[in-house]
């Protein structure tokens, strides 16, 4: 279906729902049933995505016509704007960052549709003088699958930008040219992430793209890790109103530790898992009802930590789960990632952690499923919880980004009906989705070791796709081979 047929279809659907030329849009939409409102939102979103394609390509072409080389004769400059982003911001009424995003996406589409010429020498076609005939091999851009998905309406501009920026550019090595293996690996990742877009948020796509990039380019991952480490900083200042302010730029280790500490204390306020111990229930209730804002609680926690120092009693400060950074590594792979947030870490940092804290080995299959325990226990053991965290990476509910530490282990087969406390019959869900499943008629099933399936109250089923970044970690996906010199 071409873009204009699609737009006419979506606008027609909106017309059927709202009435042609409805004057009182607010009143009309308030009169819709829940199902009609969802259909209206879906049709509007599809129409916006279609128009977004036109806007993105137009923004890319405008940027082409407004380069620095064009000088004052550039398209934007002639109209009194310093840059294409300034001009687009005036046209759309959006923010500068939104204008830049549209231009990036448009330029990405234009780059993908203009195939790159790759000079090569055809030694099999020698001329009369014995010299090799010079030929040109046309190579499509690695992000062509992503541009195609955008043009077909399978991903939004925001999703396309998140994937492209997350994957970055393929490394060229010492040759200065991206070799075929590397280009193919990045292209496959772009296509797979585009396929994931239907049931992933922009934030998830961005994070997964970064983790996959680091999996495919371990040398680059370590370099980026060290660059963030060198850029770490903390400064304080007093503003014009006399307020004392501070700014922190974290390295990966520092951020993971701070996030772990704050999550362990503030988790009840942020919708973390339920507690079993009565004292913890009361403490969580008091924290939820605390009149301070979350930012104020965070500030007071930071001040308390600084006062208490490194020798504080961890159980008193943090509750039963001591704050700390759990790191997952895959045998045979380079580097690893944090259990919460799936932040990539290079191998030297992993080795340092192993030396300091040791390891908990978890053996998994290609789908991330560890060993089973059976029915002897009602609750999943701490070891099983670790295994579930390794496999699921957080809440498995479609579109949920809650990390593993905010999740509860759910038996897909009710224990009261003979269900087993086995890893392959358990799944991580955040507290909200766990409660929704138990109280609103939803259920999750799984046939053997196939994917988990979420069944809605009305009977419709949705496959709960695993996180693509973890599929790269557990599957047989190796970085492209290094090439230190051009192939002979």
N, C-alpha and C positions, 0 to 999 in steps of 0.2 A: 504494500500500500504506500503510495507516495505521500509526501508530507501534507499536501493540501487536502487530499482525500481524508487523511487522518484527522486534520484539524476540523474539517466540515463534520466528520462523524462525532467528534467530541463536543463541538459547539451544538450540534443537533441534539445530542443527549442532554446537554444542559438546558436547551430550549424546551425539551419535553418535560423536564423536571420542574423548571422554574416558570415556564410560560413565556412565550415570545414577548419581549419588550416589557417584562415585569418592572413596574415603577418602584414598588416597595420591596427591594431585594431582601432587606433585613427581615421584614415580616413574612415574606414568602419562604425564606430558608428556615425560619423558626417553625414554620408549619410543616416542614418535612419530617417524615419518620426517620428513625435512626438509619435504616437501610438506605433510604433515599438520600439522606445527607452524605453517607459514605460514598454513594455512587456519584453525587455531585462533586465531592472533593476529588475523587479519582479522575473524573472527566476533566475537571479544571487543571489538575496536576499534569495530565497527559497533554492537554492543550498548551500549557506553559512550557513543557519540555519540547514540544514541537516548535513553538515560537523561539525557544531558547537556542535551538539549532540555527535558525536564521540569524538570530542576534549574534551568536558566537562567530559564525563564519563571516558575517559582516564586520564584526569587530576586528577579526584577524586581517581582513583585506584592508580595512581602514588603517591598521597599524603598518601594513606593508607600504601604504601610500603616505605614511607620515614619519618616515625614518629620518635620522639625523642627516643622512646624505642628501635627503630632499631639501633640507634647509627650510627657508621661509616659504618655499613653494609646496611644502607638504600639505596633505589634505587637512590635517588638524591645524597646522600653523597658519594656513591661509585664512582660517576662520577664527584666528585670534587665540589659539590654545597652544600651550607649550608642548603638550604630549597627547597621544591618542587617548590615554586614560582620562586626562582632563576633559577632552571633548566628549568621550563616551559617558562620563559621569553627568555631564550637562544633559545629554540626550535621554539617558535612562532615569535620571533622578535618584540614582543609587549612590552607594559609598565609593570611595576611591579603590578600596580593596576589592569590591565587587566588579568594578570596571576592569581592574587588572586581571582578575580571574577570567572574565569573559574573553579578554584579549589573549591570555595564555591558551585557553581552550581553542579559540579560533585559529591561532597560529599553529597549534598542535595538529588540528585537522588539516590545515593547508600543507604543513610539512609532510603529513602522512600520505596525502594524495599526490604529492610530487615525488616520484620515486628517485632514489639517489643513484647516480652513476658510479660504479665501482671499477676503476681502471685495473686491467689485468693483462698479462701477456699470454697469448695463445701460442704455446710452443709447438703445438701440433700443426699450425698453419704457417709454415716458413715460406718466405718469398724466394725469388730467384737468387738473391744474394745470401741466402741462408739465415737472414735475420728473422726473428719471430714477428708475426703480424700482431699489431696492437688492436685489442678488442675492448669493448666496454660492456660490462655485465650490469644489467639493471637490477637493483636490489630494493625491495620495498622497505619503508621505514619500520623499525621494530614496533612502534606503537600504532601501526595501521589497524590491528584488530580493535584497539580502543576507539580510534576515530570512527571505524565502521559501526561499532556498537552505539556511539553517540548519534551518528547520522540515521540509524535505524530506530532510534528512540528507546533503546534498551538501557541506557544509562543517562543520567542527567549531566548537565555541565559541571555541577559541583562534584559529582561522583567521578567523572572523567578527570577533573583537575586533581582530585585527591589521589587517584591511582597513579596518574602520570608523575606527580611530584613525589609521591611515596617511593615509586620505583627508581626515580632519578634517571640518569643516563647510563647506559651500559659502559663498563670500563674498556678502555682502548689498549691498555698495557703499553709496552715499549714500542710497539709498531705504530701507534698513533691511529690505528684503524680498528674498528670493532669487527672481530672475526665472526664467522658464520655461527659457530656454536654459541657464542655469547649473545649474538643478535636473536637467535632462535629461542634461547632460554628466556630472554626479556620479553620477547613477543608472546611466547606461551603464557608467561605470567600475566601479561596485560590482558590477554584473552580470557584467562581463567578468572581473574578478578572482575572483569566485565560481566562474566556469567554469574558471579557472586552478588552483583550489585542489587539484584531484585530483592534479596533478603538480608542485606547488610546496610548499616548506616554509613554515612560519609566518614565518620570518625573511625569506624571499624575498618573500612576499606583503606583509609590512610595508614593506620597502624599495621594492618596485614601486609600492605605493599612494602612498608619499610622493613618488616621482619623478613619477608621473602627476598627483598633486595640484599639484605645482609647474609641470608642463607646462600644466595647465588654468588655473592662477592665477599668472602670472608676477609680478604686483605683490605678491601675498602671499608668493611665494617669496623675493623680494628683502627684504621686511620681516622674514621669519623668519631669513634669512641675517644681516641686520644685528643682530637681537636676539641671535643666538648669538654674534656678534662682540662685542657689548657685554657679554655674560655671561662672556667668556673670563677665566680666572683661574689663578693658580698660587700655592700656599701651602705652607709647611712648618711642622712643629711637632714637639715632642718629647712622646711619650706617657708614661704613668705608669711604664712599665718602662724609660724612657730610650732607646727606639728613636726615631730620627729618621725622620719620615714626610713624605710629600708628597702633594698632591692637585692634579690638573689638570682644568680644564673647558675643552675645546678649542673654538675657532671652526672653521668648516668648512675653511678653508685650512690652518690649523695641523695639524689632524688628518690631512688628506690627505697633507701633507708628511711628518709623523712616521710614518704608516703606510707610506708608500712607502719611507722609509729603512730601517725595521725589516724590512719584507718583503724588500727587496733583499738584506739581510745574512742573515736567518734563514730564508729560503725553503727551503733544503735540509732544515732541521730540521722544517719544517712540511709537507713533502711536495710541494715545488715541482718544476719541470721538471728533466729530466736535463741534464747538461752535456756538451759535446763536448771541450773542451780538457782535456788530461790533468792539468794543474795544478789546474784547477777541480774535477775529479773528486776529487782528493786533498783539496782544501780542504773540499769538501762532505762527504766521508767523515769527516774529522776533526771537523767540526761536529756531524754526526749522532752520533758516538761520544763527544762531549764530555760529561763527567759532570755538568756544571752543568744545573740545571733551565732550562726556557724562560724563566721569570721572571728567573732569575739572569743568563742570557745577555742578556736585554733590559736589565737594569739595567747590566751591564758595558758594553754597547754605548752606552747613554746617557752613561755616565761617559767613555768613550773619545771620543765625539763632542764632548762639552764640552771635553775636553782638546785635541783636535785643532783645534777651531775651524772657522770657515767656509772656511779656506784649505787644508783637507786635500785630498790627491790622491784624487779621486773614484774612479778605477779601482782604487787600492790598497784603499780602504776598502770599496767596494761591489761589486767584480767588474766583469764586462764590461757589465752593464746598470746604468748610472748611476741612482741614485735620483732620482726626480722625479715630479711629478704630471702625468699626461697627461689632457687635457680634450677632450671630444668636443662639438662644436656641430653643429647642423643648419641649413643655409641657410634663411633665412626664419623661423626660430624664435627665441624669446626665451630667452637663457641657454643652459646646457649641463649636462654632468655629467662626473664623473671616470670615466676608463676602468676603473679598479679600484673596485669598490664601488658604482658608479652613484649617486654623491652629487650631488644637484642644486646647481648654482651659478648665480647671477643674471648677467645680461648685463654689468653694470659690472665684475664680477670677471673675466669672460672677456676683456673689452676690455683690462684691466690685464695679463693674462697674455700676450695677443697682442702687446701693446706691448713686453713684456719679453723674450719668447722666440720670437715668430713662430709660424707655423702650418705644418702639414702637411695640405694639402687631400686629402680622400678623398671621391670622388663615389660615391654608392650609389643603388640603386633603392629602391622602397618596402619591399622585404624586407630592405634592408641589404646587398645583394650588390654589392661593388665590381667594378672592372675585372679582367680575367684577365691572366695572364702566359704560360701555355702550358707547354711541356715542356722548355724550355731549362735550367731549374734543377731540381735534385733537391730542395732544401730551399726552403721558403717564404722569400721575401726579408723583410728588416725592414719594408719598406713594406707587404707583404702581411700580415705579422703585425699591423701596426697596423690594417689594414682588417678582418681577422678579429676583432680585439678590438672594433672599432666595431660590427660586425654581431652578434656573439654575446654580448658583454658578460661572458664567462666560460665556464666549462665547460658544454657543452650537454647533458650527461648528465642524465637526469630526476632531479630532487631534489638536484642538486649545486650548492653555492653558492660554489665556488672562483672567485676573481676571474681576470681575463684574464692577469695577470702570473704566475699559478701554472700556466698552461696550456701545452700543446704543440699544434702544428698537425698534425692527422691527415689523410692522404690517404684519402678513402673508396674511391678506386680505387687499388689497390697500384701504386706507381711501377714495381716490377719487372715488372708485367704491362701496362705501357703507360699507366698513369694519368698524368694531367696535373697539374702544379702550378698549378692555377687556383683562384681564390677560391671559386667555386661548387662545387668538388669538394673543398674543405678545410673542416675544422671544428675548433673549439677543444675540447680535452679536458684535464682535469687529469691529472697523471702516473698516479694510481691507475687512473682509468677508461681511460686510453690503454693502460696495460699489460693491464688486464682484457680490453679489446677484442681485443688482439693475441694474448693467450695463453689465452683461455678460450672461443674459438669464437663470439664476438659479431661482428657487422658492422654497418656503417651504409651505407644507400643513399640515393639521391636521384634523382628523376625530373625532369630539367631543373632548373627553379628552384622546384619544389614543396618542401614541408617535408622535412627530413632524417628518415629512419625508422631506428630501432634494431631490429635483428633479434636475438632471443635464440637461444641454442644450440638450443632445442627447436623453433624456427620461429615463435614468437609475435612479433608486430611492434608497436612503440610509436612513435607520432609524437613527435619531439623538438620540442616547441612552442617557438617563440622567446619571449623575455621580453616580456611584454605592455608593459612600460614603454618598450622600444625600438620596439615597434610604434607606440606613440603618438608617439615621437620622429621616426620615419622616415615614418609615414603622414600622410595629409592630415587631421590632427586639430588644429584651432586652438582657442585659448581662447575661451570664450563672449564675445560682444560686451559691451563696457562699457555700463552704463546709469547716467547721472549724475542722472537725474530720472525720476519715474514716467512711463510712457507716457501720452500724452494720450488 
